[in-house]
Amino acid sequence: MVVKRDYDSVESLTRHLRRVFNHTPVPTILPYGVRLKHLSIGGLKGERVSVRDAENTVLYIHGGGFVAGVTRTYHNLAGQLASQLNASVYLPSYRLAPEHPYPAGLEDIVSAYQWLLDKGTNPSRLVVAGDSAGGGITLALLMKLRDMGLPLPKAAVTLSPAADARGVAESIEGNHATDALLSASLIHYAAEALLPGMDRMHPYASPALADFTGMPPLFITVDEEECLRDDAHLVARRAREAGCEVKLISRKGMFHVWPIFTPFLPEARRDIRRIVKFLQEQGLTVSNRPRIIEPKLVPFMANSQG
């Protein structure tokens, strides 16, 4: 999967990222006892990856530079979270820029969250998570829910969040040469696609700049040599200043959103265990089942019942 390149327009970014996400085969490997079902999530196409009699719920928001991304890329990660957290993991497909700029994607995720509440999901057993662009939407969702007066989730997880749309972070240019996946131009045109002519200081557009008062505990991962390093560190700092509990895992020698490459990458498996431990510390009941039991291949468009 080759993502990194220099772009010269929103169109070139969108075309390339959609080709990468839509045409890169990713085998689905789920632990036994984890099932995959296609369903509507608050009116959005999506999937549920779950164990029987799940006690917890995860709403996972995929990445893709706000212009691309497909939920099937996340089946393996969702399977590990479902197994280890004894959870149902929901993967909604939200509207993408540039055809649907801000706030369309955020509105879709708010609808998905509201749908979970309406179907009886207990917020004290609910986690919101996302990576890259989805990590930024995760943070914006928390701000939006608070401002709407809706119940907040028990905790949130963001993997290399894209959380500052201003494009002024030193790491964007400073880590351009060391980031294996992202380029400075990708970050620039992703923000342009999402916010054409809009205010990039708005707290839902740049949640790293928002007031984190009242936010739930946050778990954040980032690689020290990626372009979004400063976004993650800014989120952690501002959240801590507001009294929010934060666990920041900052690695060197990994790459952008490496935890999604579980179960193939040992470092990803290690940090998924750290995420699970953090969520257990927040009061979620985790599974005693083994982490991976002779993983089975699932057909590319599997749609099992349950």
N, C-alpha and C positions, 0 to 999 in steps of 0.2 A: 504494500500500500504506500505509494509515493504521494505525499501531500505537499512537501515543501517545494516551493518555487517562487519566483518573483512575479507579481501580477501588475498589470497596468490599468486595470479597470474593475469595476464591480462585475461586469459581464464576464471577464476572463476568470475571475475568482469563482463566480457561481458555476460557470460551465465546468471548470476543472474539479471543484470539490464534489459536485453532484456526480460527475463521472467516477470519481474515486469511490465515493460511498455507495453508489448504486450498482457498481459493477465489480467490486472487490469481493470475492467469495470468502465468507467466514464460516467455517464449520461450527455448528452448534453442538456443544458438549455439556450435557446436563447431568448432575448427580442423580442417581436413582432416587425415586420418590418425588422428583421435581417435574412438574408438568407445565406445558405451554399451551395457551389458548388465545386465539384471536377474538377480540371483542371491542365494543364501543366503550370509550372512557369519557363520559361527559359529552357525548356527541363526536368525539375524535376517534379515528382509527387507532388501534393499539393492540397490545398483548398483555396478558397476565402470565407471569411465571411464578408458580406457587407450589407449596407443599400442601398436603391434605391437613385440614384442621389448623390452618395457620393462625397464630396468635397476634402477629404484627403485620403492618402494612408499610410498604415503601413506594412512594411516587418518584420515579426516576425520569429525569429530563435529559434527553440526549444532547450531545454537542454536534458541531458541524459548522462553526463560523457564522451562525444565524441564517445561513443560506442553504445548508445541506444537512445531511444526517438521516439515517434510517434506523429504526428501532431494532432491526434484526442484528445489528452490530453489537448489541448489548445483551443478547440472550445469555451468553456465558457468564457475564458479570451478574446479571439478574439471577441466574441459577445458583451461583455461589451465595449471594445474599439471601435468597429464599431458603436455601438449605441451612445456612449457618445461623440465620436470624429467626427460623421457623416462621417465615413470612410469605405474604403475597406481594409480588413486585409488579407494579403497573408501569407500562411503557407507552405513553401517549405520543402520537404523531401530531405535533403542533404546526401551525402555519409558518412558512419560511419567508424571509426577505429574499430578494428585493420586491417580489410581487406583493408581499404582505409585510410592510415595515412595522416597526414599533407603533402601537402596543399590541399588535395582533397575536404574536406568540405568547406574550405574557397573559393576555386575556384568555387564550385557550387553556393555559396551565391553571389559571384561577378556576376556570370551569371544571377542569378535571379534579382539582382539589375539592371544590364544592360538591361535585358528584360523589366523591368518596365520603364526605361528611353526610350527605343526604342518604347514602345507603347504610349508614350506621357505623362507619369507621370511628373508632375511639381515637381522638387526637393524642392521647397519652401513649398510644401504641403505634403512632404514625411518624414516619421519617420521610423527609423530602431530600432528594439527592440529585446531583447532576454534574456533568463534566464540561469544562471549557465554556462554550456559549451556554450550555445547559446549567453550568455552575453559576453563571451570572444570572440566568433566569431564576434559579433556585433562590438566590439572595433577594432578587427583586420581588419574588413571590412572598417571601417572609415580610418584606416592607409593606406590600400591598395588603396582605391578610391583616396585619396589625392595624393599618389605616382604615380598613373596612370593618374592624371589630370582630373578625372571625377568629375562631380558635386556632392557635399556632400549633405546629407539630411538636413532638417531643424533642426532636433534634434535627439537624441538617448536616449534610455531607457535600462538600464541593471539591472536585478534583480539578486543579489548575483553572480556577474560575476566571472567565473574562468579565471583569467587574468594573472597569474604568474605561469608558468610551472616549475619553479625551485624547488618548494616544500620546500622552506626554511622558509616560513612565520611562526611566532610563534603561530598563532591561529590554525594551522593545528593540532599540537599535543596538544596545550594548551586548545583547545575547543573540543577535541575529545570526552570527557565524556559528554559534555553539548549539542552537536549537535544532534538533534533528527533524522536526516536523513543521514548525511554524516559521513564517518570515515576517519581517516588519510590514511588508506590503499587504500580506494577508490580514493582519490586524487592522491596518488602515482601511482597507476596502470593505472588510466585514462591518466595521462601525459605520461606514458610509452607506452600506446597503441597508442596515438596520435603522439608521437615523438620518435619512436624507434631508439636510437643511434643518434638522431639529436640534433642540437643546440637549447637548451631551452631558450637562451637569445635573439633569433631572435625576432624583434618587432611584427611580425605577430603571433608568437608562444606564446609570453609573452607580450601582448600589454600594460600591466601595466608598463612595462619598456620602452615603446616607447616614442617618442617625440609627444606631444599632440598639438603642434603648429597648429593653423588653424582648430582645431576640432570644431564641432557644440556643442551647449549646451547639457549637459549630466544630466540625472536623474538616480540616483543609489539608490537601496535599499539593505539592508543587516541586518541580525540579529547579535547582539553583541556576542551571544554565539554559533555561527556556525563556522565551520572550515575555511570558505572563508572570514571571517571578514576582515582580513588584505589585501586580494586582493582588496576588494571594497574600503577600506580606502587609499590604495596606488594609485589606479586609481584616486580617488578624489583629492588627494594631488598633483599628478603629472599634472593632467589636470588643476588644479587651478594655479599651478606654471607657466604653459604655457599660462595663460590668458584665459582659457576656463571657461565659466559659468557652475557651477556644483551645483546641488541640491542633497544632500546625506541624505537619510532617514535611520537612524541607530536605530533599535528597540532592546529592550531587552524583552525576554519572548515570542518571535515569533519563527520562524524556517526558514530554507532554502527555498527561493523562495515562501514565503507565499502568495504574491499577485495573483499567478496563481490559487488559490483556491476560487476565486470569481465565482459564487455568494454565495457559501456556508458559507464563513467565514466573519464575520462582519469587522474584521481588514483588510481583503483583499479588501473588498468593499471601505473602508475608504481610503486606499492608492491608489487604482485605481482612486478615485476622485482627489487625490493629483497629480497623474501623468497627468490626464486630465487638471487640473488647470495649471500645469507647461507648458504643450504644448500650452495651450491657451495663456499663457504669451509670448510664442515665436511667436505668430501671427497666429496659426491655429484656424480656425473657429470651434467651438464645437457645439454640438446639444443642442437644448432646450427640446428635448423629455425626459420624465422621465427615470430614470436610469434603472429600472426594472419594466415592466408592466406585471404582472401575467405571469411569465416565462412559456414557453411551452416546453414540452419534444420533442426532435427530434430523430427519429430512429437512431440507432448506426451508420449506414453507410448511412445516409441521403445524398441525392444528388439532391437538388432542383435546378431549373433553375433560371437564372437571373444574 
